[in-house]
Structures are given as C-alpha cells and as structure tokens.
C-alpha cells in the first residue's frame, strides 16, 4: 500500500498556494567498541565474559561509544516496583562500591588476610532489600587478582549461562546458619536498595547490567538526577511553546491544505461527517460564516482522527472564527513532541544532556515549527508515531527487567534455561499498537511505522534472549515474542483504525455509507453491508492515492527531502508582495515587502543530520550498536517507502513525520564525538566545545529564519537573503 499524500478528492489547484516568489534581476570522535550502553548489540548481543571459579576476574573492555557507558560495575537493586513512567534503571543512591570497608574505620586494604570473627560479623547484608547474602570465604578461596587481560569471547549457550552465575551469591543455597549470621551483620544503609557489586553480585544484577547497561541503571541514581531529568526537557518544551504559540493565528487565512482539513473538521463537529461546501466558501469561513456547509457527504481520501483533533481545537480554542483555534491542536501536538523526544533521547542515550539536546533541536527546527503552526494532518501523524516509538522503548526496558528477573530465578534454582521464560503481558507494546492504530487513522503511511517498529521490537527481544544465554534464542524469540507481537500489534492497530471511523458508520449521510445497499450484487458479498461499503470506499481511496499525478510547482523527489532541497512554500500572498510606495513603507519599512510561510527545516541541522545518517549506518553494521538501529528506524519507516511512489505528486513537508529521527540521528553522532563520561576530560574538552559551537550555530540559524516560518511581513531584501538555494524560491 503506498504512502498517502495530502490531497483531497478536490483538484490540487484548489490549494491555497500563493504564486512562487521571484528573484530580482540584480540579483565526527572516538572509536566505539561493539558494546552499547545496554551491554549488548542490536543484532547479536553477545554475552560478556564473566570470571569463573578457576579464572580470576579480568578487566572488561571500556566502551568508547559516546554513550558515557563506564566499565565500572554499578549493580542496581531492582526490588523497587517498576513504574512504567520512570526512566530505565532503579536508582542507586551512592557511587559504586569499589573497596571493602574496614570494620574499625581504618583505611581499606586490598590484601588477602585470614578471616576473623569480625570479618564474619561485619559482612554486609542486604538480604532485606535484595535477598543477597555474602558467603564467608576462606583464605584458600581468595585468589590474587590477575593482571587485566583482554576478555575472550564467550560462546552463546550453556557456557554463557554458566558464566552468568559464577560468583553469584548463594541465594537458595546458603546454609540457614550462615544466612542468619549474615543477617546479624552490619547493614549498609543506602538511600534506596541496591545490589552489591563485585564477585558476590547476584545473578539478577549481572543480567540487568548485561541487558540494560550501567549508565541506564544509574540514570536516576539520585533524587537530583530524577528531578533534572524532567526540568531540562520541560525547559526546552517551554521554548517550543513560545515559538509555536506566538501569534499562532497569523496569517488569518486558510493556508495550503487547511482549505480541506479545517473545513472538514468543522463539518465533523457539526454534522458528524465530512460534508460539501458551497461555491468559494473560504472567505466567508475565514470571517466566521459557515452558512455554506451542506448536509451532503463529501468524498474525502484521508481517515478522520487528525480532523477530529482539529475539530477539538476549534471547539475549545475560540471557535471557527479564530485562525488560532484552527491550529491549536497541531500546536499542542508539536509542543508535546518536543517533550517526548527529550525524554526518549534521555532513555535512548542514557543521558539527560543528550536527551535535552534532542528536545532543543526539535524545538528550534523550522519544519517542526511551521507544521505546528499550520493545521494539516502530518503533525498529528508525527505525534502518534513518535509516541509509539517511546512506548516501545519503555517496553524494551520493562521486558529486559522481567527477563533478568525470571532468568535469574531459573539459574539460581539450577534449572535449564531451555527457551527462556515467558515475559507476560507487554502493556507498553500494546499501548504502542493503540498509538499506531491512531496514526493509521490519521494517514495510511503509518502502516510502514507499524511494520518497522514491530520488527524492531522483536529484534530487541531476540538479542535479549541471546544475551542471557538462551540456547535456542532465535526460536524462542520468534515463538514466544515475535508471533505474539505480530498478532497483537497488527490486530490492535487494525481494530483501533476501524474504530476511528465510528462517525462514518454512525451517519448514513456519509459519502459511500450506503453503497452496499445501493449495489446489493457488488463487492465482497460475505461482509455485512456496512463493512462492504467501508471496503469499497477504501478501494476508491487507494485508487486515488496511487493515481495522484497532478503537476505541482512545489512537488519534490524524496531524495532531496533529507537536505531540504525543495521546501514547500505554503504562503506568499500577492497582497503583500504587490505593495508599493507608501503602502509598502507602512507595511515593512521598505520599497517592497514579502510575507512567507516556508516549510524549510533548519538547513544546518538537516545538512549535518544527512551526514550523521551515514555514520549511524556504519556504526549499525560495523559495531552492531542497537542505538544506531533505533535512530534509523524512523527514517526507514517514514522516508524510504516514498521512493517507490516518486511518480506521484509528493512534497518535502511529508518529512515532518520522520523529523524526530533526523534529530535523534544527529544527537547520536554528537554523543559518539563527545565520547563516554569516563574518558579523560582533556580528551573530551574540544569535542564538547565543537559540539557546542554547532548547536549554537543551529539555534542562530533558526532565529534568522523564524520570520519566514511564522509569516512576518518583512522587506523583500530580507526575504531574498534567506533564499540560499535557487530551489528554495
């Protein structure tokens, strides 16, 4: 099924497009390891080598992937109930414990010594919080630390399973007397419970670090971390709100395809279905006169969810006479998208700074600003697919916590892992399916996100099972995760999609609603009449979208979208550009004026992101970094399918749907350049300075272009200074 365009059954010449403005005649970082913040890769998350009883612990490789992942083992207790709204990782209130504390308050020592009664008495017990008890060790059991050596690959399967349990505490195997003695020992008080690190770390803790990574587990280690994890994203969200809501009603005219969607939205609000309008209804509608609305169903070629949201904005934003009300819903979704991408980036990169940077870049991007100030369907589609992506990230973390918990129980009980445990109901995955169903109910092109995100989620499950040592991880991932995911996600999305047409089913005046009754011998005979009419309507919509080849001056090949080669000029009225003399002086203070709304993404941001895509592709296939696959997934779903329909009339502003992943890709590469947090500050300093200069440049360019994104009346020379490429005119 092809991506769908923005054109109603009405002719393209009905768009509110001003004449094209004319020109006057004078006129890269650090080299990452394959390991990611989760301690696993995207396609083959191999188990990390663990020390055995006969093998002294070896130094783990220090990742240099830009995520800030440290090789220090910060074990985190997961006994706190999982709050799905939290960022991944239960908090650890203190830094990782690197040295044993002396009983008498003297300096800790690394030397082996004879165990004494004090040693036995003062062993740290966290049994109440974590269920982990440290066993007493004799001198013979204490081996001198070996010199750090490069870890050898651990084969996936039973060896990896064995490695996962070596050195774990004897939960379920400790003698009662020993357990009681441990419970009587000194208790280490932490702000929140956590699992001990080192040779006595629990199986569950080891698996959590392998599946999620130290940085993710430490992301919300302190109250300050949790608070700032919201403060900074909210700060850039406020900036986004100012840029989108400032004089939202300008211009007070139906812009581009607003001529379809805003009037259809009002018709849904009044009639419950899209109805036709009289001759030349726009001037009257803009003045608040809706007398031209009829009760005859209109043939429309897009589902209703986006139009219902526009209708809600009209209802609660000031009524049909307010152009700000027409655009209120799009502005709200655009603002919330900034908050979502900041939180998504924080979770994805295990960094509040990088998450906030993602929010900042989307907040100041020109295409994101324009599409939040114009009431089309695409900003709603972007909102729903981005929310679905965030839900799947939450599902990934939650599923891995469950996998660690249930796998550890089997290992500690001495059971065979076989295909691994089942993970229960995946509520965040089901939420993603609902959101993707709403996206489908906005525009059909959401089907590609449903396919790509579904496959991505199953790939995460496969690699998680492989990482914990499941022997038949491929089979288990397909049968226990993949089949269920496919049926549930596709099924729920389709149910939500069909349900989003409820008003069409409820009103027999809707276009095509009675087709089956009027044509009893046609169509799919085994379907009920209402569904037969519904199916016929969709066949007609499909034919329209496939055959839409009407020439348009701003149609653009999808190859140029990623560099904003041919941005869409939504608004350039001759009433302003035709002003001369004193009228022009009064309007803009110059001899000639311009007023424009150009859906042009911030050129520096998009050009840098185009280069970042190449880097992300290399990192995905060379280092198997799961984060690279995540940031590229939106581009695969939102951009690549359009190349199959380049013969159609399509526009660059469709790229707003994958703009969040353009931003995430650039932020991902910036993270690679800056390097991990445990890198020598002198090595990171210049990378941070260079990245800061780039971000400052992007923000400055946004300030320069903002008047052309928000319909300011400006001198013609000012407008012309922004036309960096001839194709932008």
matplotlib code that plots the C-alpha trace (Angstrom):
import matplotlib.pyplot as plt

x = [0.0, 1.5, 2.1, -0.7, -0.5, -2.3, -4.7, -8.4, -10.5, -10.8, -8.3, -4.8, -5.5, -7.8, -4.8, -4.3, -0.9, 0.4, 2.4, 6.1, 8.2, 10.6, 14.2, 15.1, 17.4, 20.2, 20.2, 33.0, 35.3, 36.1, 36.2, 33.4, 33.5, 30.8, 29.3, 26.4, 25.0, 22.9, 26.0, 24.6, 24.5, 21.5, 21.6, 23.9, 24.0, 26.7, 27.2, 30.0, 32.8, 32.4, 35.0, 34.8, 35.9, 39.2, 39.6, 40.4, 38.2, 39.5, 39.2, 36.2, 36.7, 35.9, 33.3, 34.0, 30.7, 29.7, 27.1, 29.0, 29.0, 31.5, 33.1, 32.6, 30.1, 27.3, 25.0, 21.4, 18.7, 15.5, 13.3, 11.6, 8.3, 8.6, 7.0, 6.5, 6.7, 10.2, 13.3, 15.1, 17.0, 16.2, 18.2, 21.4, 21.8, 25.6, 28.6, 29.6, 31.4, 35.0, 36.6, 35.5, 35.1, 37.3, 35.4, 37.4, 37.3, 40.9, 41.8, 40.5, 43.0, 43.2, 45.5, 44.2, 44.0, 42.9, 39.2, 38.3, 35.2, 34.9, 35.1, 32.2, 30.2, 30.6, 29.9, 27.4, 23.9, 21.3, 19.0, 16.0, 16.4, 17.8, 17.7, 21.5, 23.8, 27.6, 29.1, 32.2, 35.3, 38.5, 42.0, 42.2, 39.2, 40.7, 42.8, 45.1, 43.8, 45.2, 46.7, 44.0, 43.8, 41.6, 38.4, 38.0, 34.6, 32.2, 30.1, 26.4, 24.6, 25.3, 28.8, 27.2, 24.6, 27.3, 29.3, 26.2, 26.1, 29.8, 30.5, 26.8, 25.6, 24.3, 20.7, 18.7, 22.0, 23.3, 23.0, 20.5, 23.1, 25.2, 22.2, 21.3, 24.8, 24.9, 21.6, 23.1, 26.0, 26.4, 23.8, 24.9, 22.3, 21.6, 19.0, 17.4, 18.2, 20.7, 22.6, 26.2, 28.8, 31.9, 32.4, 29.3, 26.9, 23.6, 22.7, 19.9, 22.2, 24.6, 21.9, 20.5, 23.8, 24.3, 20.8, 20.5, 24.0, 25.5, 24.6, 21.0, 20.8, 22.4, 20.3, 18.1, 20.6, 19.7, 16.7, 18.6, 19.0, 15.4, 14.3, 16.7, 15.6, 12.3, 13.4, 15.6, 13.2, 10.4, 12.6, 13.1, 9.4, 8.6, 10.9, 9.0, 5.7, 6.8, 8.0, 4.7, 2.1, 3.4, 0.8, -0.5, -3.4, -1.1, -2.0, -5.7, -6.4, -6.7, -3.2, -2.4, -4.4, -6.0, -8.7, -9.6, -8.8, -10.1, -13.4, -13.8, -13.0, -15.7, -18.2, -17.3, -18.0, -21.4, -22.7, -20.7, -19.3, -17.5, -19.9, -19.6, -19.4, -20.9, -19.0, -15.9, -16.5, -13.1, -13.6, -16.8, -15.4, -12.4, -14.9, -16.7, -19.6, -20.3, -23.6, -22.0, -21.9, -24.4, -25.6, -24.4, -21.5, -18.1, -15.7, -12.5, -9.4, -7.9, -9.2, -10.7, -8.5, -6.5, -9.6, -11.3, -8.3, -8.5, -12.2, -11.4, -9.1, -11.9, -14.4, -12.2, -9.8, -12.1, -14.5, -14.5, -13.8, -10.3, -7.5, -5.5, -8.3, -7.9, -4.3, -4.5, -4.4, -1.5, 0.4, -0.2, 0.9, 4.1, 4.9, 4.3, 6.5, 9.4, 8.9, 8.6, 11.7, 13.7, 12.6, 13.0, 16.5, 17.4, 16.3, 17.8, 21.3, 21.2, 22.0, 19.9, 22.2, 21.8, 18.0, 17.7, 19.7, 17.3, 14.4, 16.2, 16.9, 13.4, 12.1, 14.0, 13.7, 11.9, 9.9, 8.7, 7.8, 5.9, 4.0, 2.9, 1.5, -0.4, -3.3, -2.5, -2.6, 1.1, 1.9, -0.6, 0.9, 4.3, 3.0, 1.4, 4.3, 6.8, 4.7, 4.5, 8.3, 8.6, 6.2, 8.3, 11.5, 9.6, 8.6, 12.2, 13.4, 10.5, 10.8, 14.5, 13.9, 11.4, 13.8, 16.6, 14.3, 12.8, 16.0, 17.9, 15.3, 15.8, 19.6, 19.7, 17.3, 19.7, 17.1, 17.8, 17.0, 15.7, 13.9, 13.9, 11.0, 7.8, 7.6, 3.9, 1.6, 3.6, 1.5, 3.7, 3.8, 0.0, 0.0, 2.3, -0.2, -3.0, -1.0, 0.0, -3.7, -4.5, -1.6, -3.2, -6.5, -4.7, -2.8, -2.2, 1.5, 1.6, 1.5, 5.2, 5.9, 3.8, 5.8, 9.3, 8.6, 7.1, 10.2, 12.5, 10.8, 11.0, 14.7, 15.3, 13.6, 15.7, 19.0, 17.9, 17.3, 20.7, 22.4, 21.2, 22.4, 19.2, 20.5, 17.7, 17.3, 16.2, 13.4, 12.3, 12.3, 10.1, 7.7, 7.4, 7.8, 7.6, 4.3, 2.6, 3.9, 2.8, -0.7, -1.3, 0.2, -1.3, -4.6, -5.0, -3.9, -6.5, -9.2, -8.3, -8.2, -11.6, -13.0, -11.7, -14.3, -17.1, -18.8, -18.8, -20.5, -23.0, -24.2, -25.8, -25.3, -21.5, -20.1, -20.4, -22.0, -25.0, -23.1, -23.7, -27.5, -27.5, -25.3, -26.5, -24.9, -21.4, -18.5, -17.4, -20.7, -19.8, -19.3, -22.2, -23.5, -21.7, -18.3, -18.9, -19.4, -16.4, -14.2, -15.4, -14.7, -11.1, -10.7, -11.6, -9.2, -6.4, -7.0, -7.0, -3.7, -2.0, -3.0, -2.4, 0.0, -1.3, 1.7, 2.5, 5.2, 6.4, 6.3, 9.7, 11.6, 12.1, 15.9, 16.0, 13.9, 16.8, 18.7, 15.6, 16.3, 12.8, 10.9, 7.2, 6.1, 2.8, 2.0, 3.3, 0.4, 0.4, -1.5, 1.8, 4.4, 2.4, 2.6, 4.5, 5.2, 3.8, 1.8, 5.0, 6.7, 3.9, 3.8, 7.5, 9.6, 11.0, 10.1, 8.8, 7.7, 7.3, 5.3, 6.0, 5.4, 8.0, 8.2, 12.0, 13.9, 16.8, 19.4, 22.4, 20.6, 19.3, 22.6, 24.6, 22.0, 22.3, 26.0, 25.1, 22.9, 25.9, 27.8, 24.9, 24.6, 28.3, 28.0, 25.0, 26.6, 30.2, 29.7, 26.1, 25.1, 21.4, 21.0, 22.0, 19.3, 16.8, 17.5, 17.5, 14.2, 12.1, 13.9, 13.4, 9.7, 9.0, 11.3, 12.3, 8.8, 8.3, 10.9, 8.5, 6.0, 8.2, 5.9, 3.2, 2.7, 4.5, 6.0, 9.1, 6.9, 6.0, 9.4, 8.0, 6.9, 10.5, 12.0, 12.3, 14.6, 16.6, 17.2, 17.9, 20.5, 22.4, 22.3, 23.5, 26.6, 27.3, 27.3, 29.9, 32.1, 31.9, 32.7, 31.9, 31.8, 34.7, 37.0, 39.8, 38.2, 41.1, 40.2, 36.6, 37.0, 37.5, 34.7, 32.3, 33.4, 33.0, 29.6, 28.5, 29.5, 27.5, 24.4, 24.8, 25.0, 21.8, 20.0, 21.3, 20.1, 16.7, 16.5, 17.5, 14.8, 12.0, 10.3, 9.8, 8.4, 5.8, 4.5, 6.2, 5.8, 9.5, 11.3, 11.8, 15.6, 15.3, 13.3, 15.8, 18.7, 17.2, 17.0, 20.3, 19.4, 17.6, 15.4, 14.1, 12.3]
y = [0.0, 3.3, 6.3, 8.7, 12.3, 15.3, 15.9, 15.5, 14.4, 18.0, 19.2, 20.3, 23.6, 24.3, 24.5, 27.9, 28.4, 31.8, 32.5, 31.5, 34.4, 35.6, 36.9, 40.4, 40.5, 42.1, 39.5, 13.0, 11.4, 8.3, 4.8, 2.8, -0.8, -3.1, -2.9, -0.4, 1.2, -1.9, -4.1, -5.6, -5.1, -4.7, -7.9, -10.2, -9.0, -11.4, -12.3, -10.5, -12.7, -13.4, -14.8, -18.4, -20.1, -21.1, -17.9, -14.6, -11.6, -9.9, -6.3, -5.6, -3.6, 0.1, 1.2, 4.2, 4.6, 8.1, 7.0, 7.7, 4.0, 3.1, -0.2, 0.1, -2.4, -0.4, -3.1, -1.8, -3.4, -3.8, -4.6, -1.3, -1.8, -0.8, 2.5, 2.5, 6.2, 6.2, 6.2, 2.8, 1.6, 1.8, 4.4, 3.7, 6.3, 6.1, 5.6, 2.0, 0.3, -0.4, -1.3, -3.2, -1.1, -1.9, -2.7, -0.5, 2.6, 2.2, 2.5, -0.3, -2.8, -4.9, -7.6, -11.1, -11.9, -14.6, -14.3, -13.4, -13.4, -9.6, -10.3, -12.8, -10.5, -7.4, -8.9, -6.6, -7.9, -6.6, -9.6, -7.5, -5.3, -7.5, -11.1, -11.3, -12.7, -12.8, -16.1, -16.2, -17.0, -18.7, -17.8, -20.6, -19.3, -15.8, -15.7, -12.9, -10.6, -11.3, -8.7, -7.2, -9.1, -8.8, -10.9, -13.9, -14.3, -16.4, -18.7, -18.3, -21.1, -23.1, -21.6, -18.1, -19.3, -20.7, -17.5, -15.6, -17.4, -17.6, -15.6, -15.0, -15.1, -18.4, -17.3, -20.5, -22.4, -20.7, -22.7, -21.4, -20.7, -18.8, -16.8, -15.9, -14.9, -12.6, -11.1, -10.2, -8.4, -4.7, -3.3, -0.8, 1.9, 3.4, 5.9, 3.1, -0.6, -1.8, -5.0, -5.3, -5.4, -7.5, -11.2, -11.7, -9.8, -11.6, -13.3, -10.9, -7.9, -9.4, -10.0, -6.5, -4.9, -7.1, -6.3, -2.6, -1.3, 0.6, 4.0, 3.2, 1.7, 4.7, 7.2, 8.0, 7.2, 10.2, 12.5, 15.3, 13.1, 12.3, 15.9, 17.3, 14.5, 16.4, 20.0, 20.3, 18.6, 20.8, 23.9, 23.2, 22.4, 25.9, 27.3, 25.2, 26.5, 30.1, 29.5, 27.8, 29.7, 33.3, 34.9, 31.5, 33.0, 34.7, 34.6, 34.7, 32.8, 29.1, 28.1, 25.4, 22.2, 23.8, 24.6, 20.9, 19.7, 22.7, 22.8, 19.0, 19.2, 21.8, 19.6, 16.6, 18.8, 19.9, 17.1, 14.1, 13.5, 15.4, 17.4, 19.6, 23.4, 25.9, 27.9, 29.7, 29.2, 30.2, 34.0, 33.5, 30.7, 32.9, 35.5, 33.0, 32.5, 28.7, 29.0, 27.4, 24.0, 21.5, 18.1, 16.2, 13.8, 14.8, 12.3, 12.6, 10.5, 10.5, 9.0, 11.1, 11.0, 14.1, 16.0, 15.2, 16.7, 19.8, 19.9, 19.7, 22.7, 24.7, 23.7, 24.7, 27.2, 30.0, 28.9, 28.8, 32.5, 32.1, 31.0, 30.3, 27.8, 26.1, 25.4, 24.9, 21.1, 21.0, 23.4, 21.3, 18.1, 19.9, 21.1, 17.7, 16.1, 18.2, 16.9, 13.4, 13.4, 14.9, 12.1, 9.5, 10.7, 10.6, 7.0, 6.0, 7.6, 7.2, 10.9, 13.8, 16.2, 14.4, 14.0, 17.7, 18.4, 16.4, 18.4, 21.6, 20.8, 19.8, 22.9, 25.2, 23.2, 25.2, 22.4, 21.4, 25.0, 25.5, 22.2, 23.1, 26.4, 25.1, 22.7, 19.8, 16.0, 15.4, 16.9, 14.5, 11.6, 12.5, 12.9, 9.4, 7.5, 9.3, 8.4, 4.8, 4.7, 6.0, 3.3, 0.6, 1.9, 1.6, -1.9, -2.8, -1.8, -3.4, -6.6, -6.9, -6.3, -9.2, -11.4, -10.7, -11.5, -14.7, -16.0, -15.4, -17.4, -20.4, -20.1, -19.8, -22.8, -24.8, -25.2, -25.5, -22.3, -24.1, -21.4, -18.9, -17.6, -16.0, -12.3, -11.9, -9.2, -6.4, -3.4, -0.8, -2.8, -2.9, 0.9, 1.3, -0.7, 1.6, 4.7, 3.2, 2.5, 6.2, 7.0, 4.9, 6.7, 9.9, 8.9, 5.5, 6.0, 5.0, 1.4, 1.5, 2.5, -0.4, -2.8, -1.4, -0.8, -4.2, -5.9, -3.7, -4.7, -8.3, -7.9, -6.4, -9.4, -11.9, -10.2, -10.0, -13.8, -14.4, -12.1, -14.0, -17.3, -18.9, -21.7, -21.6, -17.8, -17.5, -20.0, -18.7, -15.1, -15.9, -18.2, -16.6, -13.0, -12.5, -14.3, -12.8, -9.3, -9.6, -10.7, -8.3, -5.2, -5.7, -6.8, -4.0, -1.4, -2.6, -2.6, 0.9, 2.0, 0.7, 2.1, 5.6, 5.6, 5.4, 8.6, 7.4, 4.2, 6.1, 8.6, 7.2, 10.6, 10.0, 9.6, 6.0, 4.8, 3.2, 1.9, -1.8, -1.2, 0.7, -2.1, -5.3, -7.6, -6.0, -6.0, -8.6, -10.5, -12.2, -8.9, -7.1, -4.2, -1.5, -3.2, -3.9, -0.2, 0.5, -1.8, -0.2, 3.2, 2.1, 0.7, 4.1, 5.9, 3.5, 4.2, 7.9, 7.9, 5.6, 7.7, 11.2, 12.7, 16.2, 18.5, 21.0, 23.6, 22.5, 18.7, 17.3, 14.0, 12.2, 12.1, 15.8, 15.8, 14.9, 18.1, 20.2, 20.7, 21.8, 23.0, 23.8, 27.4, 27.3, 31.0, 34.0, 36.4, 38.9, 41.3, 41.9, 41.3, 43.7, 46.6, 49.7, 53.2, 54.4, 51.3, 49.2, 51.6, 51.4, 47.6, 46.7, 49.9, 49.2, 49.8, 46.2, 43.6, 39.9, 37.6, 33.9, 30.6, 28.2, 24.7, 24.7, 22.7, 24.4, 23.9, 23.4, 20.9, 18.9, 19.0, 17.8, 15.1, 13.9, 13.2, 11.7, 9.2, 7.8, 7.5, 5.8, 3.2, 2.4, 2.1, -0.2, -2.7, -2.3, -2.2, -3.5, -0.6, -1.0, 2.7, 3.3, 0.9, 2.8, 6.2, 4.9, 3.1, 6.2, 7.1, 3.6, 3.8, 7.4, 8.2, 5.2, 4.0, 7.2, 6.3, 3.7, 6.4, 9.1, 9.3, 10.7, 14.3, 14.4, 17.2, 17.8, 18.7, 15.0, 14.7, 16.2, 12.6, 11.4, 14.7, 13.4, 10.6, 13.1, 14.9, 11.7, 10.6, 13.9, 13.7, 10.1, 11.1, 14.1, 11.6, 9.5, 12.5, 13.7, 10.2, 8.4, 10.2, 8.2, 9.4, 11.8, 15.3, 16.7, 14.3, 15.3, 19.1, 20.0, 17.6, 19.3, 22.8, 21.8, 20.3, 23.4, 25.6, 23.5, 23.7, 27.5, 27.8, 25.8, 28.0, 31.1, 30.0, 29.2, 32.8, 34.1, 32.1, 32.4, 35.3, 33.2, 30.3, 32.5, 34.8, 38.1, 40.9, 41.7, 43.7, 41.9, 42.1, 40.4, 37.5, 37.3, 37.0, 33.7, 32.1, 30.3, 28.0, 28.7, 25.7, 27.4, 30.0]
z = [0.0, -0.9, 1.3, 1.2, 0.2, 1.5, -1.4, -1.1, -4.0, -4.9, -7.5, -6.5, -8.0, -5.1, -2.7, -1.1, -2.6, -3.4, -6.5, -6.3, -5.2, -7.9, -7.6, -8.8, -11.8, -9.7, -8.1, 13.6, 17.6, 19.4, 18.1, 19.9, 21.0, 19.9, 23.3, 23.8, 27.0, 27.4, 27.3, 24.1, 20.4, 18.1, 16.1, 18.2, 21.8, 22.9, 26.5, 28.2, 29.5, 33.2, 35.6, 36.7, 39.9, 38.1, 36.4, 38.1, 37.1, 34.0, 33.1, 31.0, 27.8, 28.3, 25.8, 23.8, 22.1, 23.0, 25.4, 28.5, 29.4, 32.1, 32.7, 36.4, 37.6, 39.3, 40.4, 41.0, 43.1, 41.1, 44.1, 43.8, 41.9, 38.3, 37.4, 33.6, 33.6, 35.1, 33.2, 33.0, 36.0, 39.6, 41.4, 43.2, 45.8, 46.1, 43.9, 43.1, 45.9, 44.8, 48.1, 51.2, 54.3, 57.3, 60.4, 62.7, 60.5, 59.2, 55.6, 53.4, 52.3, 49.2, 50.7, 51.4, 55.1, 57.4, 58.0, 61.6, 63.6, 62.9, 59.2, 59.6, 61.8, 59.7, 56.3, 54.5, 54.5, 52.2, 52.5, 53.5, 50.4, 47.8, 49.1, 48.6, 51.2, 51.0, 52.0, 54.1, 52.2, 53.5, 52.6, 50.1, 48.3, 47.9, 44.8, 43.9, 41.2, 37.8, 35.6, 33.3, 30.0, 27.0, 27.5, 25.3, 23.5, 25.5, 23.3, 23.4, 25.1, 28.2, 28.7, 28.8, 31.2, 33.4, 33.2, 34.3, 37.6, 38.5, 41.6, 42.4, 46.0, 47.3, 47.4, 47.9, 48.6, 51.7, 54.9, 57.3, 60.0, 57.6, 56.4, 59.9, 60.7, 57.7, 58.7, 62.1, 60.5, 59.8, 57.4, 54.8, 54.7, 51.2, 50.1, 48.1, 48.0, 45.5, 44.8, 45.8, 43.1, 42.8, 43.0, 45.1, 42.8, 42.3, 39.1, 38.6, 38.9, 36.4, 33.9, 34.4, 33.7, 30.7, 29.3, 30.2, 31.0, 33.9, 32.6, 32.1, 35.6, 37.1, 35.1, 38.0, 40.8, 42.9, 43.5, 41.7, 38.7, 38.6, 39.0, 36.4, 34.1, 33.9, 34.5, 31.4, 29.0, 30.3, 29.8, 26.1, 25.9, 27.1, 24.4, 21.9, 23.1, 22.8, 19.2, 18.2, 20.0, 19.5, 17.2, 16.1, 14.2, 11.7, 8.8, 9.3, 6.1, 5.2, 4.2, 1.7, 2.6, 5.5, 2.9, 3.2, 6.7, 8.7, 6.9, 7.1, 10.8, 11.3, 9.3, 11.6, 14.6, 13.3, 11.1, 12.4, 8.8, 6.2, 4.0, 0.9, 0.9, -1.4, -4.1, -2.9, 0.8, 2.1, 2.5, 4.4, 6.5, 7.5, 8.6, 10.8, 8.4, 8.0, 6.1, 3.1, 4.8, 3.3, 4.6, 1.5, 2.2, 0.7, -0.9, 1.3, 1.0, 4.5, 7.7, 10.4, 13.5, 12.6, 11.6, 14.8, 16.7, 14.6, 15.5, 19.2, 18.8, 17.1, 19.8, 22.7, 21.2, 20.3, 17.6, 13.8, 13.5, 15.2, 13.0, 16.2, 17.1, 13.7, 14.5, 18.3, 18.2, 15.8, 18.0, 21.2, 19.4, 18.2, 21.7, 23.3, 20.6, 21.9, 25.5, 24.2, 22.1, 25.1, 27.3, 24.6, 23.9, 27.6, 27.8, 24.4, 25.1, 28.9, 29.2, 30.3, 28.4, 25.1, 25.6, 26.3, 23.2, 21.1, 22.5, 21.9, 18.2, 17.5, 19.3, 17.0, 13.7, 11.0, 9.6, 13.1, 13.9, 10.6, 10.8, 14.4, 13.1, 10.2, 10.6, 8.3, 9.1, 9.1, 12.6, 14.2, 12.3, 13.6, 17.1, 17.2, 15.7, 18.0, 21.0, 19.8, 19.5, 23.0, 24.2, 22.6, 24.3, 27.6, 26.6, 25.8, 29.2, 31.1, 29.1, 29.9, 33.6, 33.5, 31.5, 34.0, 37.0, 35.6, 34.1, 37.4, 39.2, 36.9, 37.1, 40.9, 41.1, 38.9, 36.1, 32.4, 30.6, 27.5, 25.5, 28.4, 30.4, 29.1, 29.7, 30.4, 29.1, 27.4, 28.2, 26.7, 23.5, 23.4, 24.1, 21.1, 19.0, 20.0, 19.1, 15.7, 15.1, 15.8, 13.4, 10.7, 11.5, 10.6, 7.4, 5.8, 5.6, 9.3, 8.1, 7.5, 11.0, 12.3, 10.2, 11.0, 14.7, 15.1, 13.6, 15.7, 18.9, 18.1, 17.2, 20.6, 22.2, 20.2, 21.2, 24.8, 25.0, 23.3, 25.8, 28.8, 27.4, 26.0, 23.8, 21.2, 21.4, 17.8, 18.1, 21.5, 20.3, 17.3, 19.0, 22.4, 21.4, 17.6, 16.9, 19.8, 19.0, 15.4, 16.1, 19.0, 17.4, 14.0, 15.4, 17.9, 15.3, 12.8, 15.4, 16.5, 12.9, 12.0, 15.3, 14.3, 11.5, 14.1, 12.9, 9.3, 10.3, 12.5, 9.8, 6.7, 5.1, 5.0, 1.5, 0.3, 3.5, 1.7, -1.3, -0.4, -0.1, -3.4, -5.1, -3.5, -6.1, -5.9, -3.6, -1.0, -0.5, 2.7, 4.5, 6.3, 4.2, 6.3, 6.1, 2.4, 1.8, 4.0, 1.9, -1.3, 0.0, 0.8, -2.7, -4.1, -1.7, -2.7, -6.4, -5.8, -3.9, -6.4, -9.4, -8.0, -10.6, -10.9, -11.6, -8.8, -8.7, -5.2, -5.7, -4.7, -5.2, -1.8, -2.4, -1.8, 1.4, 3.7, 2.6, 2.2, -1.5, -2.5, 0.6, 0.3, 0.1, 1.9, 1.8, -0.2, -0.8, -3.7, -1.5, 0.4, -2.3, -4.6, -2.2, -3.5, -2.4, 0.9, 1.4, 1.3, 3.7, 6.1, 6.0, 6.2, 6.1, 2.6, -1.1, -1.5, 1.0, 1.4, 3.7, 3.6, 5.3, 4.1, 5.4, 5.4, 8.0, 9.7, 6.9, 9.2, 11.3, 8.3, 6.4, 9.4, 10.0, 6.4, 7.1, 10.5, 8.8, 7.0, 10.3, 12.0, 9.2, 9.6, 13.4, 13.0, 10.7, 11.9, 15.6, 15.8, 18.1, 18.9, 19.3, 15.7, 14.6, 16.8, 15.4, 11.9, 12.3, 11.8, 8.7, 7.3, 8.0, 7.2, 4.3, 2.3, 1.3, -0.7, -3.2, -4.6, -5.3, -6.7, -9.8, -7.5, -6.5, -3.2, -1.1, 1.1, 4.1, 4.4, 6.0, 9.2, 10.1, 10.4, 11.5, 15.2, 13.9, 11.9, 15.2, 17.1, 14.5, 14.7, 18.5, 18.4, 16.4, 18.6, 21.5, 19.6, 19.0, 22.7, 24.0, 27.2, 30.5, 32.0, 29.2, 30.2, 30.4, 28.3, 25.5, 25.6, 26.0, 22.4, 21.3, 23.7, 22.6, 18.9, 19.5, 21.5, 18.6, 16.2, 18.5, 18.9, 15.1, 14.6, 17.2, 15.5, 12.1, 13.5, 14.9, 11.4, 9.6, 12.1, 10.4, 7.3, 9.3, 11.1, 8.3, 9.4, 6.9, 6.0, 3.4, 0.1, 0.5, 3.9, 2.4, -0.5, 1.9, 3.1, -0.3, -0.1, -2.9, -6.2, -5.4, -2.3, -4.3]

ax = plt.figure().add_subplot(projection="3d")
ax.plot(x, y, z, "-o")
ax.set_aspect("equal")
plt.show()
